[in-house]
Amino acid sequence: MADATNDTGGAEPPEPLLPDDSVLDLSEYLAMQRAIGNETRFQVLRTLARNGDLSASQLAEVLDIETNTLHYHLDTLVDVGLVWNRKRSAPDRDGLYSYYRVSSLGEAMLDHGVEALLRREWAFADRYA
């Protein structure tokens, strides 16, 4: 009699997710996914993607959130590589030194992640309206 605990029913392990020479490992990609899974961080990323470089004060005003809260979320997005913080050596005309910009990874997460699902939702609604 065959041991039922060892019977996979023909199931096989999935193919490797990443090539051996991948720049990032799976834990880094999952950290990005966790970061964008927060609604505030998702809105920060979308706002930067739509508007380009913005200072923290500009972002706080556009999103109507406290700057301390915003900085916490910006730090998380920068840490996982979805947003870049660009510091200038001299202030601009508004006296600002630091700007945030969505990274190419951040754009890809938006384009192929949640926003892709949202676009499908709109297409479904249009098709059956």
CNS distance restraints for C-alpha pairs under 8 A (distance, minus, plus):
assign (resid   2 and name CA) (resid   7 and name CA) 7.74 0.50 0.50
assign (resid   3 and name CA) (resid   7 and name CA) 6.70 0.50 0.50
assign (resid   8 and name CA) (resid  12 and name CA) 7.65 0.50 0.50
assign (resid  17 and name CA) (resid  26 and name CA) 7.90 0.50 0.50
assign (resid  18 and name CA) (resid  22 and name CA) 6.15 0.50 0.50
assign (resid  18 and name CA) (resid  25 and name CA) 7.60 0.50 0.50
assign (resid  18 and name CA) (resid  26 and name CA) 7.54 0.50 0.50
assign (resid  24 and name CA) (resid  28 and name CA) 6.12 0.50 0.50
assign (resid  24 and name CA) (resid  29 and name CA) 7.06 0.50 0.50
assign (resid  25 and name CA) (resid  29 and name CA) 6.67 0.50 0.50
assign (resid  26 and name CA) (resid  30 and name CA) 6.15 0.50 0.50
assign (resid  27 and name CA) (resid  31 and name CA) 6.09 0.50 0.50
assign (resid  28 and name CA) (resid  32 and name CA) 6.42 0.50 0.50
assign (resid  28 and name CA) (resid  80 and name CA) 7.07 0.50 0.50
assign (resid  29 and name CA) (resid  33 and name CA) 6.38 0.50 0.50
assign (resid  30 and name CA) (resid  34 and name CA) 6.15 0.50 0.50
assign (resid  31 and name CA) (resid  35 and name CA) 6.13 0.50 0.50
assign (resid  31 and name CA) (resid  80 and name CA) 6.46 0.50 0.50
assign (resid  32 and name CA) (resid  36 and name CA) 6.28 0.50 0.50
assign (resid  32 and name CA) (resid  77 and name CA) 7.82 0.50 0.50
assign (resid  32 and name CA) (resid  80 and name CA) 5.62 0.50 0.50
assign (resid  32 and name CA) (resid  81 and name CA) 7.50 0.50 0.50
assign (resid  32 and name CA) (resid  82 and name CA) 7.03 0.50 0.50
assign (resid  33 and name CA) (resid  37 and name CA) 6.11 0.50 0.50
assign (resid  33 and name CA) (resid 109 and name CA) 7.85 0.50 0.50
assign (resid  34 and name CA) (resid  38 and name CA) 7.19 0.50 0.50
assign (resid  35 and name CA) (resid  41 and name CA) 6.77 0.50 0.50
assign (resid  35 and name CA) (resid  42 and name CA) 7.95 0.50 0.50
assign (resid  35 and name CA) (resid  76 and name CA) 6.87 0.50 0.50
assign (resid  35 and name CA) (resid  77 and name CA) 6.53 0.50 0.50
assign (resid  35 and name CA) (resid  80 and name CA) 7.59 0.50 0.50
assign (resid  36 and name CA) (resid  41 and name CA) 5.78 0.50 0.50
assign (resid  36 and name CA) (resid  42 and name CA) 5.04 0.50 0.50
assign (resid  36 and name CA) (resid  45 and name CA) 7.99 0.50 0.50
assign (resid  36 and name CA) (resid  77 and name CA) 7.98 0.50 0.50
assign (resid  37 and name CA) (resid  41 and name CA) 7.57 0.50 0.50
assign (resid  37 and name CA) (resid  42 and name CA) 6.78 0.50 0.50
assign (resid  38 and name CA) (resid  42 and name CA) 6.06 0.50 0.50
assign (resid  39 and name CA) (resid  43 and name CA) 6.15 0.50 0.50
assign (resid  40 and name CA) (resid  44 and name CA) 6.18 0.50 0.50
assign (resid  40 and name CA) (resid  73 and name CA) 7.34 0.50 0.50
assign (resid  41 and name CA) (resid  45 and name CA) 6.13 0.50 0.50
assign (resid  41 and name CA) (resid  73 and name CA) 5.81 0.50 0.50
assign (resid  41 and name CA) (resid  74 and name CA) 7.39 0.50 0.50
assign (resid  41 and name CA) (resid  77 and name CA) 7.16 0.50 0.50
assign (resid  42 and name CA) (resid  46 and name CA) 6.20 0.50 0.50
assign (resid  43 and name CA) (resid  47 and name CA) 5.98 0.50 0.50
assign (resid  43 and name CA) (resid  63 and name CA) 7.78 0.50 0.50
assign (resid  44 and name CA) (resid  48 and name CA) 6.20 0.50 0.50
assign (resid  44 and name CA) (resid  59 and name CA) 7.41 0.50 0.50
assign (resid  44 and name CA) (resid  63 and name CA) 7.61 0.50 0.50
assign (resid  44 and name CA) (resid  74 and name CA) 7.82 0.50 0.50
assign (resid  45 and name CA) (resid  49 and name CA) 6.11 0.50 0.50
assign (resid  45 and name CA) (resid  82 and name CA) 7.82 0.50 0.50
assign (resid  45 and name CA) (resid  83 and name CA) 7.48 0.50 0.50
assign (resid  45 and name CA) (resid 102 and name CA) 6.36 0.50 0.50
assign (resid  45 and name CA) (resid 106 and name CA) 7.07 0.50 0.50
assign (resid  45 and name CA) (resid 110 and name CA) 7.87 0.50 0.50
assign (resid  46 and name CA) (resid  50 and name CA) 6.13 0.50 0.50
assign (resid  46 and name CA) (resid 110 and name CA) 7.40 0.50 0.50
assign (resid  47 and name CA) (resid  51 and name CA) 6.04 0.50 0.50
assign (resid  47 and name CA) (resid  59 and name CA) 7.75 0.50 0.50
assign (resid  48 and name CA) (resid  52 and name CA) 5.18 0.50 0.50
assign (resid  48 and name CA) (resid  53 and name CA) 6.56 0.50 0.50
assign (resid  48 and name CA) (resid  54 and name CA) 6.84 0.50 0.50
assign (resid  48 and name CA) (resid 100 and name CA) 7.47 0.50 0.50
assign (resid  48 and name CA) (resid 101 and name CA) 5.92 0.50 0.50
assign (resid  48 and name CA) (resid 102 and name CA) 5.71 0.50 0.50
assign (resid  49 and name CA) (resid 101 and name CA) 7.53 0.50 0.50
assign (resid  49 and name CA) (resid 102 and name CA) 5.80 0.50 0.50
assign (resid  49 and name CA) (resid 107 and name CA) 6.85 0.50 0.50
assign (resid  52 and name CA) (resid 101 and name CA) 6.00 0.50 0.50
assign (resid  52 and name CA) (resid 102 and name CA) 7.40 0.50 0.50
assign (resid  53 and name CA) (resid  99 and name CA) 5.83 0.50 0.50
assign (resid  53 and name CA) (resid 100 and name CA) 5.42 0.50 0.50
assign (resid  53 and name CA) (resid 101 and name CA) 4.85 0.50 0.50
assign (resid  53 and name CA) (resid 102 and name CA) 7.97 0.50 0.50
assign (resid  54 and name CA) (resid  58 and name CA) 5.94 0.50 0.50
assign (resid  54 and name CA) (resid  59 and name CA) 6.28 0.50 0.50
assign (resid  54 and name CA) (resid  99 and name CA) 5.24 0.50 0.50
assign (resid  54 and name CA) (resid 100 and name CA) 5.42 0.50 0.50
assign (resid  54 and name CA) (resid 101 and name CA) 6.87 0.50 0.50
assign (resid  55 and name CA) (resid  59 and name CA) 6.22 0.50 0.50
assign (resid  55 and name CA) (resid  96 and name CA) 7.30 0.50 0.50
assign (resid  55 and name CA) (resid  98 and name CA) 6.07 0.50 0.50
assign (resid  55 and name CA) (resid  99 and name CA) 4.37 0.50 0.50
assign (resid  55 and name CA) (resid 100 and name CA) 6.00 0.50 0.50
assign (resid  56 and name CA) (resid  60 and name CA) 6.00 0.50 0.50
assign (resid  56 and name CA) (resid  67 and name CA) 7.08 0.50 0.50
assign (resid  56 and name CA) (resid  70 and name CA) 7.37 0.50 0.50
assign (resid  56 and name CA) (resid  71 and name CA) 7.31 0.50 0.50
assign (resid  56 and name CA) (resid  98 and name CA) 7.77 0.50 0.50
assign (resid  56 and name CA) (resid  99 and name CA) 6.94 0.50 0.50
assign (resid  56 and name CA) (resid 100 and name CA) 7.29 0.50 0.50
assign (resid  57 and name CA) (resid  61 and name CA) 6.21 0.50 0.50
assign (resid  57 and name CA) (resid  67 and name CA) 6.87 0.50 0.50
assign (resid  58 and name CA) (resid  62 and name CA) 6.17 0.50 0.50
assign (resid  59 and name CA) (resid  63 and name CA) 5.95 0.50 0.50
assign (resid  59 and name CA) (resid  70 and name CA) 7.97 0.50 0.50
assign (resid  60 and name CA) (resid  64 and name CA) 5.48 0.50 0.50
assign (resid  60 and name CA) (resid  65 and name CA) 5.13 0.50 0.50
assign (resid  60 and name CA) (resid  66 and name CA) 6.24 0.50 0.50
assign (resid  60 and name CA) (resid  67 and name CA) 5.75 0.50 0.50
assign (resid  60 and name CA) (resid  70 and name CA) 6.48 0.50 0.50
assign (resid  61 and name CA) (resid  65 and name CA) 6.88 0.50 0.50
assign (resid  65 and name CA) (resid  69 and name CA) 6.89 0.50 0.50
assign (resid  65 and name CA) (resid  70 and name CA) 6.59 0.50 0.50
assign (resid  66 and name CA) (resid  70 and name CA) 6.18 0.50 0.50
assign (resid  67 and name CA) (resid  71 and name CA) 6.01 0.50 0.50
assign (resid  68 and name CA) (resid  72 and name CA) 6.42 0.50 0.50
assign (resid  69 and name CA) (resid  73 and name CA) 6.57 0.50 0.50
assign (resid  70 and name CA) (resid  74 and name CA) 6.02 0.50 0.50
assign (resid  71 and name CA) (resid  75 and name CA) 5.91 0.50 0.50
assign (resid  72 and name CA) (resid  76 and name CA) 6.48 0.50 0.50
assign (resid  73 and name CA) (resid  77 and name CA) 6.30 0.50 0.50
assign (resid  74 and name CA) (resid  78 and name CA) 6.05 0.50 0.50
assign (resid  74 and name CA) (resid  83 and name CA) 7.55 0.50 0.50
assign (resid  75 and name CA) (resid  79 and name CA) 5.97 0.50 0.50
assign (resid  76 and name CA) (resid  80 and name CA) 6.44 0.50 0.50
assign (resid  77 and name CA) (resid  81 and name CA) 6.27 0.50 0.50
assign (resid  77 and name CA) (resid  82 and name CA) 5.28 0.50 0.50
assign (resid  77 and name CA) (resid  83 and name CA) 5.44 0.50 0.50
assign (resid  78 and name CA) (resid  82 and name CA) 5.94 0.50 0.50
assign (resid  78 and name CA) (resid  83 and name CA) 4.75 0.50 0.50
assign (resid  78 and name CA) (resid  84 and name CA) 5.73 0.50 0.50
assign (resid  78 and name CA) (resid  85 and name CA) 6.96 0.50 0.50
assign (resid  81 and name CA) (resid 103 and name CA) 6.97 0.50 0.50
assign (resid  81 and name CA) (resid 105 and name CA) 7.01 0.50 0.50
assign (resid  81 and name CA) (resid 106 and name CA) 7.38 0.50 0.50
assign (resid  82 and name CA) (resid 102 and name CA) 6.12 0.50 0.50
assign (resid  82 and name CA) (resid 103 and name CA) 5.28 0.50 0.50
assign (resid  82 and name CA) (resid 104 and name CA) 7.47 0.50 0.50
assign (resid  82 and name CA) (resid 105 and name CA) 5.60 0.50 0.50
assign (resid  82 and name CA) (resid 106 and name CA) 4.11 0.50 0.50
assign (resid  82 and name CA) (resid 107 and name CA) 7.80 0.50 0.50
assign (resid  83 and name CA) (resid 100 and name CA) 6.64 0.50 0.50
assign (resid  83 and name CA) (resid 101 and name CA) 5.58 0.50 0.50
assign (resid  83 and name CA) (resid 102 and name CA) 4.39 0.50 0.50
assign (resid  83 and name CA) (resid 103 and name CA) 5.00 0.50 0.50
assign (resid  83 and name CA) (resid 106 and name CA) 6.43 0.50 0.50
assign (resid  84 and name CA) (resid 100 and name CA) 5.62 0.50 0.50
assign (resid  84 and name CA) (resid 101 and name CA) 5.20 0.50 0.50
assign (resid  84 and name CA) (resid 102 and name CA) 6.16 0.50 0.50
assign (resid  84 and name CA) (resid 103 and name CA) 5.97 0.50 0.50
assign (resid  85 and name CA) (resid  98 and name CA) 6.78 0.50 0.50
assign (resid  85 and name CA) (resid  99 and name CA) 5.74 0.50 0.50
assign (resid  85 and name CA) (resid 100 and name CA) 4.57 0.50 0.50
assign (resid  85 and name CA) (resid 101 and name CA) 6.52 0.50 0.50
assign (resid  86 and name CA) (resid  98 and name CA) 5.68 0.50 0.50
assign (resid  86 and name CA) (resid  99 and name CA) 5.17 0.50 0.50
assign (resid  86 and name CA) (resid 100 and name CA) 6.06 0.50 0.50
assign (resid  86 and name CA) (resid 101 and name CA) 7.59 0.50 0.50
assign (resid  87 and name CA) (resid  97 and name CA) 5.55 0.50 0.50
assign (resid  87 and name CA) (resid  98 and name CA) 4.33 0.50 0.50
assign (resid  87 and name CA) (resid  99 and name CA) 6.32 0.50 0.50
assign (resid  88 and name CA) (resid  97 and name CA) 5.00 0.50 0.50
assign (resid  88 and name CA) (resid  98 and name CA) 6.20 0.50 0.50
assign (resid  89 and name CA) (resid  97 and name CA) 6.96 0.50 0.50
assign (resid  90 and name CA) (resid  97 and name CA) 6.38 0.50 0.50
assign (resid  91 and name CA) (resid  95 and name CA) 4.67 0.50 0.50
assign (resid  91 and name CA) (resid  96 and name CA) 4.91 0.50 0.50
assign (resid  91 and name CA) (resid  97 and name CA) 4.77 0.50 0.50
assign (resid  92 and name CA) (resid  96 and name CA) 5.48 0.50 0.50
assign (resid  92 and name CA) (resid  97 and name CA) 6.74 0.50 0.50
assign (resid 102 and name CA) (resid 106 and name CA) 5.59 0.50 0.50
assign (resid 102 and name CA) (resid 107 and name CA) 6.52 0.50 0.50
assign (resid 103 and name CA) (resid 107 and name CA) 6.26 0.50 0.50
assign (resid 104 and name CA) (resid 108 and name CA) 6.17 0.50 0.50
assign (resid 105 and name CA) (resid 109 and name CA) 6.13 0.50 0.50
assign (resid 106 and name CA) (resid 110 and name CA) 6.29 0.50 0.50
assign (resid 107 and name CA) (resid 111 and name CA) 5.96 0.50 0.50
assign (resid 108 and name CA) (resid 112 and name CA) 5.74 0.50 0.50
assign (resid 108 and name CA) (resid 113 and name CA) 7.56 0.50 0.50
assign (resid 109 and name CA) (resid 113 and name CA) 5.12 0.50 0.50
assign (resid 109 and name CA) (resid 114 and name CA) 7.55 0.50 0.50
assign (resid 110 and name CA) (resid 114 and name CA) 6.04 0.50 0.50
assign (resid 110 and name CA) (resid 115 and name CA) 5.49 0.50 0.50
assign (resid 110 and name CA) (resid 116 and name CA) 7.48 0.50 0.50
assign (resid 111 and name CA) (resid 115 and name CA) 5.73 0.50 0.50
assign (resid 111 and name CA) (resid 116 and name CA) 5.92 0.50 0.50
assign (resid 112 and name CA) (resid 116 and name CA) 5.27 0.50 0.50
assign (resid 113 and name CA) (resid 117 and name CA) 6.66 0.50 0.50
assign (resid 114 and name CA) (resid 118 and name CA) 6.22 0.50 0.50
assign (resid 115 and name CA) (resid 119 and name CA) 6.05 0.50 0.50
assign (resid 116 and name CA) (resid 120 and name CA) 6.35 0.50 0.50
assign (resid 117 and name CA) (resid 121 and name CA) 6.34 0.50 0.50
assign (resid 118 and name CA) (resid 122 and name CA) 6.45 0.50 0.50
assign (resid 119 and name CA) (resid 123 and name CA) 6.22 0.50 0.50
assign (resid 120 and name CA) (resid 124 and name CA) 6.01 0.50 0.50
assign (resid 121 and name CA) (resid 125 and name CA) 6.17 0.50 0.50
assign (resid 122 and name CA) (resid 126 and name CA) 6.09 0.50 0.50
assign (resid 123 and name CA) (resid 127 and name CA) 6.05 0.50 0.50
assign (resid 124 and name CA) (resid 128 and name CA) 6.29 0.50 0.50
assign (resid 125 and name CA) (resid 129 and name CA) 5.74 0.50 0.50
